[in-house]
């Protein structure tokens, strides 16, 4: 299976965890809103993101949503559409 576009959104009350998660998500995709990223992921990268994010989150306080985007993406106003890119996770 090839890469698929996902919207990844979070709500994290703790500043330290929020910054760490945002920095992690920057390695997978593009920030499009303060707490929303668009990421092109294949199954391996998706599982890697889940694993790494799970280590950062406090599941009693934090929320992370990973939403597959189906169909055509349209942006009105400013903001580019995300382009698929090669991601290397170290």
PyMOL Python script that loads the backbone (N, CA, C, O; Angstrom):
from pymol import cmd

cmd.read_pdbstr("""\
ATOM      1  N   UNK A   1       0.838  -1.189   0.000  1.00  0.00           N
ATOM      2  CA  UNK A   1       0.000   0.000   0.000  1.00  0.00           C
ATOM      3  C   UNK A   1       0.877   1.243   0.000  1.00  0.00           C
ATOM      4  O   UNK A   1       1.906   1.274   0.675  1.00  0.00           O
ATOM      5  N   UNK A   2       0.486   2.258  -0.740  1.00  0.00           N
ATOM      6  CA  UNK A   2       1.252   3.490  -0.811  1.00  0.00           C
ATOM      7  C   UNK A   2       0.906   4.433   0.323  1.00  0.00           C
ATOM      8  O   UNK A   2       0.218   4.068   1.277  1.00  0.00           O
ATOM      9  N   UNK A   3       1.393   5.639   0.197  1.00  0.00           N
ATOM     10  CA  UNK A   3       1.139   6.637   1.233  1.00  0.00           C
ATOM     11  C   UNK A   3      -0.265   7.199   1.100  1.00  0.00           C
ATOM     12  O   UNK A   3      -0.830   7.289   0.010  1.00  0.00           O
ATOM     13  N   UNK A   4      -0.799   7.569   2.244  1.00  0.00           N
ATOM     14  CA  UNK A   4      -2.134   8.133   2.330  1.00  0.00           C
ATOM     15  C   UNK A   4      -2.051   9.396   3.174  1.00  0.00           C
ATOM     16  O   UNK A   4      -1.225   9.490   4.082  1.00  0.00           O
ATOM     17  N   UNK A   5      -2.910  10.367   2.872  1.00  0.00           N
ATOM     18  CA  UNK A   5      -2.926  11.610   3.625  1.00  0.00           C
ATOM     19  C   UNK A   5      -3.721  11.438   4.912  1.00  0.00           C
ATOM     20  O   UNK A   5      -4.831  10.904   4.904  1.00  0.00           O
ATOM     21  N   UNK A   6      -3.135  11.900   6.026  1.00  0.00           N
ATOM     22  CA  UNK A   6      -3.796  11.897   7.328  1.00  0.00           C
ATOM     23  C   UNK A   6      -3.759  13.300   7.907  1.00  0.00           C
ATOM     24  O   UNK A   6      -2.763  14.011   7.774  1.00  0.00           O
ATOM     25  N   UNK A   7      -4.848  13.692   8.549  1.00  0.00           N
ATOM     26  CA  UNK A   7      -4.868  14.890   9.385  1.00  0.00           C
ATOM     27  C   UNK A   7      -4.607  14.400  10.809  1.00  0.00           C
ATOM     28  O   UNK A   7      -5.263  13.473  11.285  1.00  0.00           O
ATOM     29  N   UNK A   8      -3.653  15.024  11.477  1.00  0.00           N
ATOM     30  CA  UNK A   8      -3.289  14.634  12.832  1.00  0.00           C
ATOM     31  C   UNK A   8      -3.493  15.857  13.720  1.00  0.00           C
ATOM     32  O   UNK A   8      -2.858  16.893  13.522  1.00  0.00           O
ATOM     33  N   UNK A   9      -4.379  15.727  14.695  1.00  0.00           N
ATOM     34  CA  UNK A   9      -4.722  16.851  15.571  1.00  0.00           C
ATOM     35  C   UNK A   9      -4.539  16.436  17.025  1.00  0.00           C
ATOM     36  O   UNK A   9      -4.743  15.278  17.389  1.00  0.00           O
ATOM     37  N   UNK A  10      -4.152  17.403  17.844  1.00  0.00           N
ATOM     38  CA  UNK A  10      -3.937  17.076  19.252  1.00  0.00           C
ATOM     39  C   UNK A  10      -4.485  18.174  20.153  1.00  0.00           C
ATOM     40  O   UNK A  10      -4.640  19.327  19.751  1.00  0.00           O
ATOM     41  N   UNK A  11      -4.771  17.770  21.385  1.00  0.00           N
ATOM     42  CA  UNK A  11      -5.169  18.677  22.457  1.00  0.00           C
ATOM     43  C   UNK A  11      -4.406  18.218  23.694  1.00  0.00           C
ATOM     44  O   UNK A  11      -4.741  17.207  24.312  1.00  0.00           O
ATOM     45  N   UNK A  12      -3.379  18.977  24.038  1.00  0.00           N
ATOM     46  CA  UNK A  12      -2.485  18.597  25.135  1.00  0.00           C
ATOM     47  C   UNK A  12      -2.326  19.795  26.069  1.00  0.00           C
ATOM     48  O   UNK A  12      -1.789  20.822  25.654  1.00  0.00           O
ATOM     49  N   UNK A  13      -2.781  19.688  27.325  1.00  0.00           N
ATOM     50  CA  UNK A  13      -2.711  20.827  28.232  1.00  0.00           C
ATOM     51  C   UNK A  13      -1.305  21.152  28.748  1.00  0.00           C
ATOM     52  O   UNK A  13      -1.052  22.286  29.156  1.00  0.00           O
ATOM     53  N   UNK A  14      -0.401  20.194  28.736  1.00  0.00           N
ATOM     54  CA  UNK A  14       0.945  20.395  29.278  1.00  0.00           C
ATOM     55  C   UNK A  14       1.881  20.941  28.197  1.00  0.00           C
ATOM     56  O   UNK A  14       2.028  20.333  27.137  1.00  0.00           O
ATOM     57  N   UNK A  15       2.513  22.084  28.465  1.00  0.00           N
ATOM     58  CA  UNK A  15       3.382  22.731  27.482  1.00  0.00           C
ATOM     59  C   UNK A  15       4.532  21.837  27.028  1.00  0.00           C
ATOM     60  O   UNK A  15       4.827  21.772  25.835  1.00  0.00           O
ATOM     61  N   UNK A  16       5.180  21.154  27.955  1.00  0.00           N
ATOM     62  CA  UNK A  16       6.341  20.329  27.608  1.00  0.00           C
ATOM     63  C   UNK A  16       5.952  19.185  26.678  1.00  0.00           C
ATOM     64  O   UNK A  16       6.608  18.959  25.662  1.00  0.00           O
ATOM     65  N   UNK A  17       4.892  18.467  27.022  1.00  0.00           N
ATOM     66  CA  UNK A  17       4.452  17.366  26.166  1.00  0.00           C
ATOM     67  C   UNK A  17       3.957  17.879  24.814  1.00  0.00           C
ATOM     68  O   UNK A  17       4.198  17.254  23.782  1.00  0.00           O
ATOM     69  N   UNK A  18       3.263  19.020  24.826  1.00  0.00           N
ATOM     70  CA  UNK A  18       2.748  19.590  23.592  1.00  0.00           C
ATOM     71  C   UNK A  18       3.879  19.956  22.628  1.00  0.00           C
ATOM     72  O   UNK A  18       3.788  19.671  21.434  1.00  0.00           O
ATOM     73  N   UNK A  19       4.920  20.569  23.125  1.00  0.00           N
ATOM     74  CA  UNK A  19       6.068  20.943  22.285  1.00  0.00           C
ATOM     75  C   UNK A  19       6.771  19.693  21.761  1.00  0.00           C
ATOM     76  O   UNK A  19       7.145  19.638  20.590  1.00  0.00           O
ATOM     77  N   UNK A  20       6.950  18.703  22.611  1.00  0.00           N
ATOM     78  CA  UNK A  20       7.600  17.461  22.171  1.00  0.00           C
ATOM     79  C   UNK A  20       6.798  16.772  21.078  1.00  0.00           C
ATOM     80  O   UNK A  20       7.372  16.280  20.107  1.00  0.00           O
ATOM     81  N   UNK A  21       5.470  16.731  21.225  1.00  0.00           N
ATOM     82  CA  UNK A  21       4.649  16.094  20.207  1.00  0.00           C
ATOM     83  C   UNK A  21       4.675  16.901  18.906  1.00  0.00           C
ATOM     84  O   UNK A  21       4.767  16.324  17.822  1.00  0.00           O
ATOM     85  N   UNK A  22       4.597  18.215  19.007  1.00  0.00           N
ATOM     86  CA  UNK A  22       4.652  19.049  17.794  1.00  0.00           C
ATOM     87  C   UNK A  22       5.969  18.840  17.061  1.00  0.00           C
ATOM     88  O   UNK A  22       5.978  18.739  15.834  1.00  0.00           O
ATOM     89  N   UNK A  23       7.069  18.772  17.779  1.00  0.00           N
ATOM     90  CA  UNK A  23       8.365  18.525  17.144  1.00  0.00           C
ATOM     91  C   UNK A  23       8.406  17.151  16.484  1.00  0.00           C
ATOM     92  O   UNK A  23       8.974  16.998  15.402  1.00  0.00           O
ATOM     93  N   UNK A  24       7.808  16.154  17.128  1.00  0.00           N
ATOM     94  CA  UNK A  24       7.739  14.827  16.525  1.00  0.00           C
ATOM     95  C   UNK A  24       6.924  14.876  15.231  1.00  0.00           C
ATOM     96  O   UNK A  24       7.348  14.333  14.211  1.00  0.00           O
ATOM     97  N   UNK A  25       5.767  15.517  15.269  1.00  0.00           N
ATOM     98  CA  UNK A  25       4.907  15.566  14.089  1.00  0.00           C
ATOM     99  C   UNK A  25       5.553  16.317  12.928  1.00  0.00           C
ATOM    100  O   UNK A  25       5.274  16.008  11.770  1.00  0.00           O
ATOM    101  N   UNK A  26       6.405  17.291  13.213  1.00  0.00           N
ATOM    102  CA  UNK A  26       7.117  18.011  12.148  1.00  0.00           C
ATOM    103  C   UNK A  26       7.981  17.066  11.319  1.00  0.00           C
ATOM    104  O   UNK A  26       8.249  17.340  10.149  1.00  0.00           O
ATOM    105  N   UNK A  27       8.415  15.968  11.908  1.00  0.00           N
ATOM    106  CA  UNK A  27       9.238  15.019  11.166  1.00  0.00           C
ATOM    107  C   UNK A  27       8.396  14.115  10.258  1.00  0.00           C
ATOM    108  O   UNK A  27       8.945  13.374   9.443  1.00  0.00           O
ATOM    109  N   UNK A  28       7.071  14.172  10.396  1.00  0.00           N
ATOM    110  CA  UNK A  28       6.183  13.342   9.588  1.00  0.00           C
ATOM    111  C   UNK A  28       5.377  14.138   8.565  1.00  0.00           C
ATOM    112  O   UNK A  28       4.924  13.576   7.568  1.00  0.00           O
ATOM    113  N   UNK A  29       5.192  15.432   8.794  1.00  0.00           N
ATOM    114  CA  UNK A  29       4.337  16.186   7.889  1.00  0.00           C
ATOM    115  C   UNK A  29       4.460  17.691   8.078  1.00  0.00           C
ATOM    116  O   UNK A  29       5.439  18.197   8.627  1.00  0.00           O
ATOM    117  N   UNK A  30       3.434  18.387   7.605  1.00  0.00           N
ATOM    118  CA  UNK A  30       3.425  19.847   7.619  1.00  0.00           C
ATOM    119  C   UNK A  30       2.373  20.352   8.597  1.00  0.00           C
ATOM    120  O   UNK A  30       1.251  19.848   8.635  1.00  0.00           O
ATOM    121  N   UNK A  31       2.748  21.352   9.384  1.00  0.00           N
ATOM    122  CA  UNK A  31       1.784  21.990  10.288  1.00  0.00           C
ATOM    123  C   UNK A  31       0.882  22.892   9.451  1.00  0.00           C
ATOM    124  O   UNK A  31       1.365  23.712   8.669  1.00  0.00           O
ATOM    125  N   UNK A  32      -0.442  22.734   9.622  1.00  0.00           N
ATOM    126  CA  UNK A  32      -1.396  23.560   8.882  1.00  0.00           C
ATOM    127  C   UNK A  32      -2.228  24.433   9.805  1.00  0.00           C
ATOM    128  O   UNK A  32      -2.829  25.408   9.354  1.00  0.00           O
ATOM    129  N   UNK A  33      -2.273  24.109  11.056  1.00  0.00           N
ATOM    130  CA  UNK A  33      -2.889  24.913  12.109  1.00  0.00           C
ATOM    131  C   UNK A  33      -2.036  24.712  13.349  1.00  0.00           C
ATOM    132  O   UNK A  33      -1.120  23.889  13.349  1.00  0.00           O
ATOM    133  N   UNK A  34      -2.327  25.453  14.395  1.00  0.00           N
ATOM    134  CA  UNK A  34      -1.494  25.373  15.589  1.00  0.00           C
ATOM    135  C   UNK A  34      -1.376  23.942  16.120  1.00  0.00           C
ATOM    136  O   UNK A  34      -0.292  23.532  16.534  1.00  0.00           O
ATOM    137  N   UNK A  35      -2.458  23.184  16.116  1.00  0.00           N
ATOM    138  CA  UNK A  35      -2.402  21.824  16.648  1.00  0.00           C
ATOM    139  C   UNK A  35      -2.842  20.783  15.620  1.00  0.00           C
ATOM    140  O   UNK A  35      -3.322  19.709  15.984  1.00  0.00           O
ATOM    141  N   UNK A  36      -2.675  21.104  14.328  1.00  0.00           N
ATOM    142  CA  UNK A  36      -3.074  20.186  13.260  1.00  0.00           C
ATOM    143  C   UNK A  36      -1.940  20.055  12.243  1.00  0.00           C
ATOM    144  O   UNK A  36      -1.369  21.046  11.789  1.00  0.00           O
ATOM    145  N   UNK A  37      -1.630  18.801  11.900  1.00  0.00           N
ATOM    146  CA  UNK A  37      -0.621  18.505  10.890  1.00  0.00           C
ATOM    147  C   UNK A  37      -1.258  17.674   9.789  1.00  0.00           C
ATOM    148  O   UNK A  37      -2.198  16.920  10.037  1.00  0.00           O
ATOM    149  N   UNK A  38      -0.746  17.812   8.574  1.00  0.00           N
ATOM    150  CA  UNK A  38      -1.119  16.942   7.465  1.00  0.00           C
ATOM    151  C   UNK A  38       0.100  16.100   7.131  1.00  0.00           C
ATOM    152  O   UNK A  38       1.184  16.627   6.880  1.00  0.00           O
ATOM    153  N   UNK A  39      -0.089  14.787   7.130  1.00  0.00           N
ATOM    154  CA  UNK A  39       1.023  13.869   6.969  1.00  0.00           C
ATOM    155  C   UNK A  39       0.695  12.806   5.925  1.00  0.00           C
ATOM    156  O   UNK A  39      -0.381  12.209   5.961  1.00  0.00           O
ATOM    157  N   UNK A  40       1.609  12.571   5.004  1.00  0.00           N
ATOM    158  CA  UNK A  40       1.499  11.445   4.081  1.00  0.00           C
ATOM    159  C   UNK A  40       2.240  10.276   4.712  1.00  0.00           C
ATOM    160  O   UNK A  40       3.453  10.333   4.919  1.00  0.00           O
ATOM    161  N   UNK A  41       1.493   9.206   5.017  1.00  0.00           N
ATOM    162  CA  UNK A  41       2.072   8.073   5.733  1.00  0.00           C
ATOM    163  C   UNK A  41       1.695   6.763   5.064  1.00  0.00           C
ATOM    164  O   UNK A  41       0.566   6.585   4.608  1.00  0.00           O
ATOM    165  N   UNK A  42       2.659   5.848   5.011  1.00  0.00           N
ATOM    166  CA  UNK A  42       2.324   4.473   4.652  1.00  0.00           C
ATOM    167  C   UNK A  42       2.084   3.729   5.967  1.00  0.00           C
ATOM    168  O   UNK A  42       2.187   4.324   7.040  1.00  0.00           O
ATOM    169  N   UNK A  43       1.769   2.447   5.894  1.00  0.00           N
ATOM    170  CA  UNK A  43       1.445   1.685   7.110  1.00  0.00           C
ATOM    171  C   UNK A  43       2.594   1.672   8.113  1.00  0.00           C
ATOM    172  O   UNK A  43       2.370   1.773   9.319  1.00  0.00           O
ATOM    173  N   UNK A  44       3.820   1.547   7.618  1.00  0.00           N
ATOM    174  CA  UNK A  44       4.984   1.505   8.511  1.00  0.00           C
ATOM    175  C   UNK A  44       5.151   2.832   9.243  1.00  0.00           C
ATOM    176  O   UNK A  44       5.370   2.852  10.454  1.00  0.00           O
ATOM    177  N   UNK A  45       5.047   3.949   8.506  1.00  0.00           N
ATOM    178  CA  UNK A  45       5.198   5.260   9.140  1.00  0.00           C
ATOM    179  C   UNK A  45       4.050   5.551  10.101  1.00  0.00           C
ATOM    180  O   UNK A  45       4.261   6.149  11.156  1.00  0.00           O
ATOM    181  N   UNK A  46       2.846   5.134   9.744  1.00  0.00           N
ATOM    182  CA  UNK A  46       1.705   5.337  10.626  1.00  0.00           C
ATOM    183  C   UNK A  46       1.913   4.602  11.946  1.00  0.00           C
ATOM    184  O   UNK A  46       1.670   5.159  13.016  1.00  0.00           O
ATOM    185  N   UNK A  47       2.355   3.372  11.871  1.00  0.00           N
ATOM    186  CA  UNK A  47       2.600   2.595  13.090  1.00  0.00           C
ATOM    187  C   UNK A  47       3.740   3.203  13.905  1.00  0.00           C
ATOM    188  O   UNK A  47       3.684   3.224  15.134  1.00  0.00           O
ATOM    189  N   UNK A  48       4.770   3.694  13.224  1.00  0.00           N
ATOM    190  CA  UNK A  48       5.893   4.344  13.899  1.00  0.00           C
ATOM    191  C   UNK A  48       5.416   5.612  14.616  1.00  0.00           C
ATOM    192  O   UNK A  48       5.806   5.867  15.755  1.00  0.00           O
ATOM    193  N   UNK A  49       4.582   6.397  13.952  1.00  0.00           N
ATOM    194  CA  UNK A  49       4.035   7.611  14.567  1.00  0.00           C
ATOM    195  C   UNK A  49       3.219   7.251  15.809  1.00  0.00           C
ATOM    196  O   UNK A  49       3.376   7.884  16.852  1.00  0.00           O
ATOM    197  N   UNK A  50       2.365   6.260  15.712  1.00  0.00           N
ATOM    198  CA  UNK A  50       1.556   5.840  16.867  1.00  0.00           C
ATOM    199  C   UNK A  50       2.445   5.439  18.048  1.00  0.00           C
ATOM    200  O   UNK A  50       2.208   5.845  19.185  1.00  0.00           O
ATOM    201  N   UNK A  51       3.453   4.650  17.762  1.00  0.00           N
ATOM    202  CA  UNK A  51       4.348   4.163  18.820  1.00  0.00           C
ATOM    203  C   UNK A  51       5.094   5.306  19.490  1.00  0.00           C
ATOM    204  O   UNK A  51       5.133   5.400  20.717  1.00  0.00           O
ATOM    205  N   UNK A  52       5.685   6.172  18.677  1.00  0.00           N
ATOM    206  CA  UNK A  52       6.485   7.267  19.231  1.00  0.00           C
ATOM    207  C   UNK A  52       5.615   8.297  19.950  1.00  0.00           C
ATOM    208  O   UNK A  52       5.997   8.798  21.008  1.00  0.00           O
ATOM    209  N   UNK A  53       4.453   8.614  19.389  1.00  0.00           N
ATOM    210  CA  UNK A  53       3.552   9.565  20.038  1.00  0.00           C
ATOM    211  C   UNK A  53       3.019   8.980  21.345  1.00  0.00           C
ATOM    212  O   UNK A  53       2.873   9.695  22.337  1.00  0.00           O
ATOM    213  N   UNK A  54       2.730   7.686  21.344  1.00  0.00           N
ATOM    214  CA  UNK A  54       2.217   7.043  22.546  1.00  0.00           C
ATOM    215  C   UNK A  54       3.159   7.143  23.732  1.00  0.00           C
ATOM    216  O   UNK A  54       2.722   7.171  24.883  1.00  0.00           O
ATOM    217  N   UNK A  55       4.446   7.196  23.448  1.00  0.00           N
ATOM    218  CA  UNK A  55       5.443   7.341  24.521  1.00  0.00           C
ATOM    219  C   UNK A  55       5.448   8.745  25.118  1.00  0.00           C
ATOM    220  O   UNK A  55       5.866   8.934  26.261  1.00  0.00           O
ATOM    221  N   UNK A  56       4.980   9.736  24.341  1.00  0.00           N
ATOM    222  CA  UNK A  56       5.000  11.122  24.808  1.00  0.00           C
ATOM    223  C   UNK A  56       3.722  11.534  25.530  1.00  0.00           C
ATOM    224  O   UNK A  56       3.738  12.447  26.355  1.00  0.00           O
ATOM    225  N   UNK A  57       2.624  10.868  25.222  1.00  0.00           N
ATOM    226  CA  UNK A  57       1.317  11.295  25.712  1.00  0.00           C
ATOM    227  C   UNK A  57       1.029  10.809  27.128  1.00  0.00           C
ATOM    228  O   UNK A  57       1.491   9.747  27.546  1.00  0.00           O
ATOM    229  N   UNK A  58       0.258  11.609  27.851  1.00  0.00           N
ATOM    230  CA  UNK A  58      -0.363  11.183  29.100  1.00  0.00           C
ATOM    231  C   UNK A  58      -1.802  10.847  28.724  1.00  0.00           C
ATOM    232  O   UNK A  58      -2.619  11.749  28.540  1.00  0.00           O
ATOM    233  N   UNK A  59      -2.117   9.563  28.608  1.00  0.00           N
ATOM    234  CA  UNK A  59      -3.415   9.138  28.098  1.00  0.00           C
ATOM    235  C   UNK A  59      -4.571   9.515  29.018  1.00  0.00           C
ATOM    236  O   UNK A  59      -5.732   9.397  28.624  1.00  0.00           O
ATOM    237  N   UNK A  60      -4.280   9.958  30.217  1.00  0.00           N
ATOM    238  CA  UNK A  60      -5.309  10.443  31.125  1.00  0.00           C
ATOM    239  C   UNK A  60      -5.656  11.908  30.918  1.00  0.00           C
ATOM    240  O   UNK A  60      -6.678  12.381  31.415  1.00  0.00           O
ATOM    241  N   UNK A  61      -4.801  12.639  30.178  1.00  0.00           N
ATOM    242  CA  UNK A  61      -5.009  14.080  29.977  1.00  0.00           C
ATOM    243  C   UNK A  61      -4.993  14.497  28.516  1.00  0.00           C
ATOM    244  O   UNK A  61      -5.673  15.453  28.145  1.00  0.00           O
ATOM    245  N   UNK A  62      -4.238  13.809  27.688  1.00  0.00           N
ATOM    246  CA  UNK A  62      -3.979  14.252  26.321  1.00  0.00           C
ATOM    247  C   UNK A  62      -4.883  13.543  25.313  1.00  0.00           C
ATOM    248  O   UNK A  62      -5.385  12.447  25.564  1.00  0.00           O
ATOM    249  N   UNK A  63      -5.072  14.187  24.182  1.00  0.00           N
ATOM    250  CA  UNK A  63      -5.826  13.581  23.080  1.00  0.00           C
ATOM    251  C   UNK A  63      -5.041  13.775  21.788  1.00  0.00           C
ATOM    252  O   UNK A  63      -4.539  14.862  21.505  1.00  0.00           O
ATOM    253  N   UNK A  64      -4.946  12.698  21.010  1.00  0.00           N
ATOM    254  CA  UNK A  64      -4.306  12.746  19.698  1.00  0.00           C
ATOM    255  C   UNK A  64      -5.229  12.025  18.728  1.00  0.00           C
ATOM    256  O   UNK A  64      -5.543  10.850  18.919  1.00  0.00           O
ATOM    257  N   UNK A  65      -5.664  12.725  17.688  1.00  0.00           N
ATOM    258  CA  UNK A  65      -6.507  12.126  16.665  1.00  0.00           C
ATOM    259  C   UNK A  65      -5.731  11.976  15.369  1.00  0.00           C
ATOM    260  O   UNK A  65      -5.037  12.898  14.940  1.00  0.00           O
ATOM    261  N   UNK A  66      -5.851  10.810  14.747  1.00  0.00           N
ATOM    262  CA  UNK A  66      -5.205  10.539  13.463  1.00  0.00           C
ATOM    263  C   UNK A  66      -6.327  10.179  12.496  1.00  0.00           C
ATOM    264  O   UNK A  66      -6.923   9.107  12.600  1.00  0.00           O
ATOM    265  N   UNK A  67      -6.615  11.080  11.553  1.00  0.00           N
ATOM    266  CA  UNK A  67      -7.780  10.956  10.691  1.00  0.00           C
ATOM    267  C   UNK A  67      -7.362  10.731   9.246  1.00  0.00           C
ATOM    268  O   UNK A  67      -6.704  11.595   8.665  1.00  0.00           O
ATOM    269  N   UNK A  68      -7.722   9.598   8.645  1.00  0.00           N
ATOM    270  CA  UNK A  68      -7.423   9.419   7.222  1.00  0.00           C
ATOM    271  C   UNK A  68      -8.285  10.376   6.400  1.00  0.00           C
ATOM    272  O   UNK A  68      -9.474  10.547   6.668  1.00  0.00           O
ATOM    273  N   UNK A  69      -7.667  10.989   5.405  1.00  0.00           N
ATOM    274  CA  UNK A  69      -8.376  11.921   4.532  1.00  0.00           C
ATOM    275  C   UNK A  69      -8.733  11.177   3.258  1.00  0.00           C
ATOM    276  O   UNK A  69      -7.857  10.680   2.551  1.00  0.00           O
ATOM    277  N   UNK A  70     -10.016  11.104   2.972  1.00  0.00           N
ATOM    278  CA  UNK A  70     -10.490  10.416   1.775  1.00  0.00           C
ATOM    279  C   UNK A  70     -10.971  11.454   0.767  1.00  0.00           C
ATOM    280  O   UNK A  70     -11.523  12.489   1.140  1.00  0.00           O
ATOM    281  N   UNK A  71     -10.759  11.170  -0.487  1.00  0.00           N
ATOM    282  CA  UNK A  71     -11.226  12.077  -1.526  1.00  0.00           C
ATOM    283  C   UNK A  71     -10.283  13.236  -1.773  1.00  0.00           C
ATOM    284  O   UNK A  71      -9.131  13.230  -1.338  1.00  0.00           O
ATOM    285  N   UNK A  72     -10.778  14.198  -2.457  1.00  0.00           N
ATOM    286  CA  UNK A  72      -9.991  15.358  -2.860  1.00  0.00           C
ATOM    287  C   UNK A  72      -9.908  16.381  -1.735  1.00  0.00           C
ATOM    288  O   UNK A  72     -10.902  16.648  -1.059  1.00  0.00           O
ATOM    289  N   UNK A  73      -8.740  16.946  -1.538  1.00  0.00           N
ATOM    290  CA  UNK A  73      -8.541  17.981  -0.528  1.00  0.00           C
ATOM    291  C   UNK A  73      -8.599  19.332  -1.218  1.00  0.00           C
ATOM    292  O   UNK A  73      -7.973  19.536  -2.258  1.00  0.00           O
ATOM    293  N   UNK A  74      -9.347  20.244  -0.641  1.00  0.00           N
ATOM    294  CA  UNK A  74      -9.491  21.583  -1.204  1.00  0.00           C
ATOM    295  C   UNK A  74      -9.173  22.603  -0.120  1.00  0.00           C
ATOM    296  O   UNK A  74      -9.631  22.470   1.015  1.00  0.00           O
ATOM    297  N   UNK A  75      -8.398  23.612  -0.462  1.00  0.00           N
ATOM    298  CA  UNK A  75      -8.067  24.679   0.473  1.00  0.00           C
ATOM    299  C   UNK A  75      -8.589  25.988  -0.105  1.00  0.00           C
ATOM    300  O   UNK A  75      -8.265  26.346  -1.238  1.00  0.00           O
ATOM    301  N   UNK A  76      -9.392  26.696   0.669  1.00  0.00           N
ATOM    302  CA  UNK A  76      -9.866  28.019   0.283  1.00  0.00           C
ATOM    303  C   UNK A  76      -9.082  29.041   1.084  1.00  0.00           C
ATOM    304  O   UNK A  76      -8.885  28.865   2.286  1.00  0.00           O
ATOM    305  N   UNK A  77      -8.637  30.095   0.443  1.00  0.00           N
ATOM    306  CA  UNK A  77      -7.841  31.091   1.137  1.00  0.00           C
ATOM    307  C   UNK A  77      -6.367  30.734   1.087  1.00  0.00           C
ATOM    308  O   UNK A  77      -5.916  30.039   0.177  1.00  0.00           O
ATOM    309  N   UNK A  78      -5.631  31.207   2.058  1.00  0.00           N
ATOM    310  CA  UNK A  78      -4.188  30.980   2.065  1.00  0.00           C
ATOM    311  C   UNK A  78      -3.869  29.598   2.588  1.00  0.00           C
ATOM    312  O   UNK A  78      -4.659  29.001   3.319  1.00  0.00           O
ATOM    313  N   UNK A  79      -2.743  29.107   2.222  1.00  0.00           N
ATOM    314  CA  UNK A  79      -2.288  27.804   2.692  1.00  0.00           C
ATOM    315  C   UNK A  79      -2.152  26.836   1.541  1.00  0.00           C
ATOM    316  O   UNK A  79      -3.111  26.602   0.805  1.00  0.00           O
ATOM    317  N   UNK A  80      -0.973  26.272   1.380  1.00  0.00           N
ATOM    318  CA  UNK A  80      -0.752  25.328   0.282  1.00  0.00           C
ATOM    319  C   UNK A  80      -1.326  23.955   0.611  1.00  0.00           C
ATOM    320  O   UNK A  80      -1.474  23.595   1.779  1.00  0.00           O
ATOM    321  N   UNK A  81      -1.645  23.203  -0.422  1.00  0.00           N
ATOM    322  CA  UNK A  81      -1.985  21.801  -0.235  1.00  0.00           C
ATOM    323  C   UNK A  81      -0.701  21.050   0.083  1.00  0.00           C
ATOM    324  O   UNK A  81       0.344  21.351  -0.495  1.00  0.00           O
ATOM    325  N   UNK A  82      -0.755  20.101   0.969  1.00  0.00           N
ATOM    326  CA  UNK A  82       0.457  19.336   1.279  1.00  0.00           C
ATOM    327  C   UNK A  82       0.866  18.483   0.091  1.00  0.00           C
ATOM    328  O   UNK A  82       0.017  17.945  -0.620  1.00  0.00           O
ATOM    329  N   UNK A  83       2.141  18.366  -0.116  1.00  0.00           N
ATOM    330  CA  UNK A  83       2.686  17.531  -1.180  1.00  0.00           C
ATOM    331  C   UNK A  83       3.268  16.280  -0.553  1.00  0.00           C
ATOM    332  O   UNK A  83       3.896  16.354   0.503  1.00  0.00           O
ATOM    333  N   UNK A  84       3.071  15.133  -1.184  1.00  0.00           N
ATOM    334  CA  UNK A  84       3.760  13.937  -0.675  1.00  0.00           C
ATOM    335  C   UNK A  84       5.269  14.166  -0.689  1.00  0.00           C
ATOM    336  O   UNK A  84       5.803  14.748  -1.632  1.00  0.00           O
ATOM    337  N   UNK A  85       5.936  13.717   0.333  1.00  0.00           N
ATOM    338  CA  UNK A  85       7.383  13.869   0.397  1.00  0.00           C
ATOM    339  C   UNK A  85       7.979  12.643   1.048  1.00  0.00           C
ATOM    340  O   UNK A  85       7.298  11.891   1.744  1.00  0.00           O
ATOM    341  N   UNK A  86       9.239  12.461   0.812  1.00  0.00           N
ATOM    342  CA  UNK A  86       9.935  11.349   1.443  1.00  0.00           C
ATOM    343  C   UNK A  86      10.166  11.706   2.903  1.00  0.00           C
ATOM    344  O   UNK A  86      10.592  12.817   3.219  1.00  0.00           O
ATOM    345  N   UNK A  87       9.890  10.777   3.776  1.00  0.00           N
ATOM    346  CA  UNK A  87      10.096  10.977   5.209  1.00  0.00           C
ATOM    347  C   UNK A  87      11.109   9.951   5.686  1.00  0.00           C
ATOM    348  O   UNK A  87      10.989   8.759   5.402  1.00  0.00           O
ATOM    349  N   UNK A  88      12.088  10.422   6.399  1.00  0.00           N
ATOM    350  CA  UNK A  88      13.054   9.515   7.003  1.00  0.00           C
ATOM    351  C   UNK A  88      12.999   9.683   8.491  1.00  0.00           C
ATOM    352  O   UNK A  88      13.312  10.754   9.010  1.00  0.00           O
ATOM    353  N   UNK A  89      12.609   8.654   9.180  1.00  0.00           N
ATOM    354  CA  UNK A  89      12.523   8.683  10.625  1.00  0.00           C
ATOM    355  C   UNK A  89      13.742   7.971  11.182  1.00  0.00           C
ATOM    356  O   UNK A  89      13.983   6.802  10.881  1.00  0.00           O
ATOM    357  N   UNK A  90      14.492   8.672  11.982  1.00  0.00           N
ATOM    358  CA  UNK A  90      15.704   8.112  12.566  1.00  0.00           C
ATOM    359  C   UNK A  90      15.470   7.655  13.970  1.00  0.00           C
ATOM    360  O   UNK A  90      16.389   7.154  14.618  1.00  0.00           O
TER     361      UNK A  90
END
""", "prot")
cmd.dss("prot")
cmd.show_as("cartoon", "prot")
cmd.util.cbc("prot")
cmd.orient("prot")
